[in-house]
Structures are given as structure tokens and as C-alpha cells.
Amino acid sequence: MFIVVGLLLVAAVGAWQLYATLWTTHASHAGKALVHHFLQNHALSAPVTTPAGSAATPSTATLAACKSGAGARTAVHGLLEIPSIGVVAPVEQGIGDAQLAVAVGHDPHSVWPGEAGNAVLMAHDVSYFATISELSPGATIRYVTPCTTYVFHVAGHAIVTQGSPVYNTTTPSMTLVTCWPTDALWFTPDRYLVTATEVSKGPTGASTAHYLTATPPPSVPVPSQLAQQGVTLSTYSLPMGTFTLAGSPNPAWAQTTSPLLVDGSAIEAFIAGVKSLTENRLDWWQAIAPHVAPPAALVGAHNPGYLTPMNVIEHASGAGATSVTLSVTVTVSGGTRPGRYALAVRTTIRAKTLTITSWTMTPA
């Protein structure tokens, strides 16, 4: 009986350890994928547009309604303008994926800008708030509504841990919040805060400021049978590193969520490529990497182990991306050429479609 009880205890401890390990692993993977949830197409179901369907600032689109007292009920509550770093961003109520996919989000537990108290506005890193660390004390931040424009001046910066309190104020103030570092593609434990205080307000007049809506990401020609297996970060474990936007992008486009949407398509193509090779489905490979020779080390091998986070360099010209380069160090087992490799993948965008155009693996 004691032997049976002992075995049961050992089994229970083992089961608990397995559960804890699986839970921790799942939480880690889910955390790393949090920033990418908004890359799914459903996040685009709340487009940032005015009632007329244009991308004009709400101040011009609804000025007449403001003067008549009628108002306008749209997803966009106001416009955030930071002239010194070129930000012109729509602001929506809420800080969920649906809002942060296309706009700066207003924390509903805080007041709106211009009211007595601290208005908290959040955005993903490597999007609208990618360069807020460059704001100097005294820099101007404007919050434009159809009726009133509120002017704030930057008061300070801080790096805090996630979950740290953002204190309220008795006078109108604003706090901008994003992840730190601002080039990270993973879920980070730190947050970057910029605080600002209101210095003036006045009636909103005609404005020439416009914001760009998030554009749908390029499609990836993943065969349906492969797509059913899952080719996104929510179904495939892949540690993400840093994001760099290179080339000559339009500054307004660069500070939207569109570059990250393109990054999501590139990641999808990479995962689809790995699955095609390891499952020895070269017909799938040809669909997503036409005219590219399959890298022999991965054909028929086991799923690679990732020794470093994957770094992403996105090349853009104007208001659109032209290519994305992914780099990571992997270890390969099984197949004909096991070993450690420096892997570099280049994807190219043509006619709104993203395909793999280069895949190199160098022994490391």
C-alpha cells in the first residue's frame, strides 16, 4: 500500500510539474505573440475613417456638426498631433487589439484630454509611439476634437515596469504609454511613459492635418492545406527580436500600424516555408517561394530550434513596403545536414502579394 501511495505521489508531483511547465511555456509563447494579435485580418474590421469615408481629420469632417451642436458619433474621438516627431494619429476609445491595430487607444479608466485629471493614451511600439523617447521637455502635443483643440507641453519621461500606477492629477494632463524598448517585437515587461501638462485650449478651426488609415497587409499564397495547420505566431513558437524600418518610407505611413501588418505577412511566409520544408512538401514550397531552391538542410528535417530571437528589417519606399528581411540562428536536427545555421530570408512584395525570394543558411 505504501508503495502504491508513493507511486501516486510521484505521479502527482510529475503531473503538476508537467502542468506547470506547459502553462509557463504557453504563457511565454502567448506573451511573445501578444503584440502580434492585431496582425490578424479581423483587427481591420474597425477602420479609422470619418463618416464620409475619407481620412480627413475629424475637426474638418465634423466642424459644422460641432457648431450646430449635433455632434458626430464615429470610432475616432479625436486626433493626436505631435509635430516635432511627425505623429498625426486617430484616437479611439479602448486599449484592445481592435483599437491599437489602427489607432492610439484611450484608457477608458482615465479622463479625456482637456478634462481635469490625467488622460492616458496608449499605442503599440514600432508604430505611432515609436519615437516618443525623442520628445524634448516643452515639446508640443495637440489633442484635436471637432470643437476644441487642447495644447500640452511635455513635462517628463520615465521607464517603469508593467502594471506600475499612473497617478491622477488635479489639473488637465496627459500620459503617453508604449512598450520599452520601442523597437521590440516581443511582449516586454517595461513601459515608456511621456507626461505632459495642458497649457492652452481654443476652438478648433480648419485644419490641413490628415492621418493615414491602416492598409490591409499583403497576402501570402499559402496553400489551403498548409494554412489549416496554422502559420501564425499564435500557432507556431518563434521568438521575436527587434524591428527596423529602412529605406525611404513616408514619415506619416511609417508611424502607423501598417509596417507591422507587413511584418506579420513576412512572418507568416517564413513559418509556412519552414513547415513546407520539414514536411517535405515541395509543392507547398513552390507556392510561397517560386523560383527559390529549397534549402537542403531543412528538407525532411525536424522543426528547427531557435537559438536567437528573429530580427526583422523592413524596406519601404513612400507609403508602402517593398521587402522584408528576416534573420535568426537555428539548430537543425534530422534530415541530411544537421547542424547550426545562420538563417536569412528575404521576402518581396509585388502587386499586394508577398513571396519568399531568397533563403540562405550558412553554417554558424
N, C-alpha and C positions, 0 to 999 in steps of 0.2 A: 504493500500500500504506500509506504514511504517513497519507494522507487517511482511509483506511478505519479504521486503528488509532486515529486521532484521534477519528473519529466514535464508535467503540466506547467510547473512554474517556469522551467527553462523555456518551454514553448511560448508561454505568455510573454516572458521578457523579450524573446526573439520577435514575436509578433508586434509587440509595442515598438521595439527598435526599428523594425521594418516600416511600421506605420509612420513613425517619426521621421525616418529617412525619406520616405516617399512624400510626406507632407512638406518637409523642408525643401526637397528638390522641386516639388510642384510650385511652392511659394516663390522660390528663387526664379524659376522659369517664368511664372506669371508676372513677377515683378519686372523682369527684364523686358517682357512683352507689353507692359502697361502702356508705355509711350507709343506703341505701335497699334494699339487697338483702333485708334482713329483712322488708320490707313485703310480699313475695310470700307467697301463701297457704301455701306449703309450710313456711314458717317456723313456722306454728302447729301443726305436727304433733307438737310436744313440749310439750303443755300442762303448766302448772305446777299440779299437784294432788296431794293426798295419796292413799294407797291407797284410801281410802273415797270419793274423788271430790270431796271438799269442798275449800274454800280455807282450811282452818284451818292454823295454824302447825304445823310438824312436831313441835314439843315436846309439844303436846297430842294430836296424832294418833298418835304412836308412843311415848308415855311408858311405857305398860305393857310394850311390847316391849323398851324400853331396860332397864327394871327386871328383866325376865326374862332379859336377855342375848341375846335372839333378834335384836334389831335390825330394821331395815326398809330394804329396798332400793327407793328411789324416786329420781326425777330430782332432787328437791330434797335437797341435803345439809345445809342449814341456813337460818337466817333472819337477815338483816342488819337491825338496827333502829338508826335514828339519830333519837332523839326530838326534838332541837331543830329539825330541818327536816322532820319528819313522814315519814321514809322507813321503810317496812316492806317489805322485798324478799326474795323467794326467791333462793337462791344455788345455781347448778348448776355442775357440773364442765365446763370448757371455755370458750373465748372466741370461738367461731364464731358465725355468724349465727343458727343454730338456738337457741343458748343466750341470746344477747343480745337475741333477739326477745321473750323472755318473762321474763328473769331477769337478775340480776347474775351475771357469769361469774367463775369461779375459774381463774386461770392455772395449768395443771397442772404447770408448771415450778417452782412455789413450794409452800411448805408450806401446810397448812390452818391457819386461825386457831386459836391456842392452842398450836401446836407451836413449838418453838424455831426461830426464823427469821422471815423476812418473808413474810406471806401477801399475795398480790397479787390484788385484786378489781377487775374492770372492768365498766363499763356504758356504753351509748351516752349521749352528751349529749342534752339535752332529754328525758331520761327519768328513771331513778332517781337519777342523779348530777347533775341539772340545777342544783342549788343547793348543792353541796358547798363552793363557794368561800365560802359564808356561815358555815361552821363556825368557831367561835372556839377558840383554844387551850384545852385542857381539856374540850372538849365530849365527851359520852359516845357511844361506838359499841358496840353489843352484837352479838355473834355467838351465836345460839341454836341449839343442836343438841338432839336428843331427850334426851341425857344431861347435857350440860354447857352452861352459859351463860358466855361469856367477855366481860369488860368491858374496853374500851380507852378511852383518852383521847387526843384529838387533840394531836399534838405540833407539826405544822407544815404549811405549804403550799409548793408550788413549781410553776412553769410550765417545762416542758422540751420539747425537740424530740422528735419521734417517733423511737424507736429508742434513746433515752438509757437507760443502765443503771439498773435499780432494785436497789440494793445489799441484800445479805442482812444479817441481824443475828444476834447470838448468843442473844438473848432473844426471846420472842414479840412480834411487831409486825405491823402491817397497813398496806398502802398501797392507797388507792382511786385508780383511774385512769379518766379520761374525756377526751374531746376538748376543746380550748380554741379559741375561746370556746364556752361551753356552750349557746348559742342558735344554733349553726351547723348548717345542713342540708347542708353540703358536707364533703368529706374535708379535714381540716385538718392542717397539719404539726406542730402543737403539742399537748401533753398537759398536763392539770391533775392534779396529784398531791396527795393529802392523806395524811400519815403519822400513825400512831397507835401507841401502846405499850400493852401489856396491863397492867392494874392489879389485876385480881382475876378469880376464876372460882369457880363454885359449881354445885351441882346444879340442873338445870332443873326448875322447878315448873310448876304450872298457869298458863297464860297466856291472856290475852284478846286478844292481838295477832293480827290476821288480815291476810293480804295478798290483793290482788285479782289474779285471773288476767287475762292479756291477752285482750281480747274481739276477735272477728273484725271486720275493718273493714267499713264499709258498702259494699254492692255498687253498681256503676255500670252502667247499662243500655247498655253499648257493643254495637252490632250485631256479630254474629259475623264478618262480612266485614271490618269495621274492626279488630276485636280481633286478627285474624290478621296484620295489618300490624305490630302491636306498639304499645302505648300506655303503656309504662312508661319510666322513666329508663334502663333497660338497653338500650332500642331507640331512644331519642329523646334528642338532645342538648339539655339545658336547664340553664343554670347556676342553682344554688340559692343563696339568700341566708340570711336568718335566720327563726327560728320564734318566734312569740309566742302564748301561751295566754291568752286573755281570757275575760271573763265571770265566772261563779261556779262553777268546777269543784270537785268533791270533791277535797280535798288528796291523799287516797290514790290516787284514779284519776289525778290529774294527774302523779304520779310513778311511772307505769308506762309501758309502751311503747304503750299504747292510743292516746294522742293522735297519735303518729307514724303509726300504722296508718291513722287517719282522714286524715292529711295525704297519705298515699300514694294514697288513693282520690280526693282532690281533684286531685292532680297527674295521675292517670290521666284524669279527666274533662277537664282542661284540654288535655292532649295530644290526646285524642280530638276535642275541639272544634276545635282548630287543623287537624287532618287533615281533618275533615269540611268545613270552610270552604274550605281551599286546594284540595281536590279537588272542590269544588262539589257535594258530596253532601249536599244539604239534608235529605234523608230521614234520614241518619245524625244530622244536627244536631238534628232534632226529637226523636229518641230520647233524646239526652242533655241537651238544653236545651229541653224542651217549653215553649211559650208565650213563648219569648225570640226576638226578631227577630234574624236573622243580621247581624252587623256587616259592613257593605258593604265596608269596606277590606280584609277578608281573603278575601272570597268570590272564588274563582278566582285569588287572588294566589299568589306564591311563598311557600315556607316563610319565616316572619319571621326576621330576625336579632335576637338578644337583646343589647341594649346594657348592661343591668344585670342582676345576679342577681335571681331571683324571691324576694320576701319573702312569708311566709305568716303570717296571723293566724287562729288557730282559736278560735272562740267555743264555750264549753261551759257546761253547767248540770248540776250534780250529777255523776253518773258517766257522762257522755256528751256528745258534741259535737252542736251544733245547726247550725253553719255554718262555712265556711272561706272566707276572702277571700285571693285571690292578686293580687299587683301586680308589674308589670315594665315596663320601657321597651323598645319594639321598633322596628325599622325594617322597613317593608313595601315590597317591590318587585313589579312586576306588578300585575294587577288594575286596578281603575278609580280607586283612590285611594291611590297610593303616597305614602310619607312616613314621618315619625317620630311614634310614638304612645305615650302613657302608657296602659297597658292594665290594667284592673281587672276581675277575675272573682269573682263570689260564687257559691258552691255551698251548697246547703241539704240537710240530712239529714232525711228523713221515712220512718218505717217501715223503717229499716235500709237505705234506698236514698239515694244521693247523686246529685243532678242539678244542672245549672247553672241558676241563677235570675236571673243578671244578668251582662252582658258589655258593658263600656263601653270605648271607645277615643277618647281626647282628643288632638288634635294637640299635640306636645311640641317 
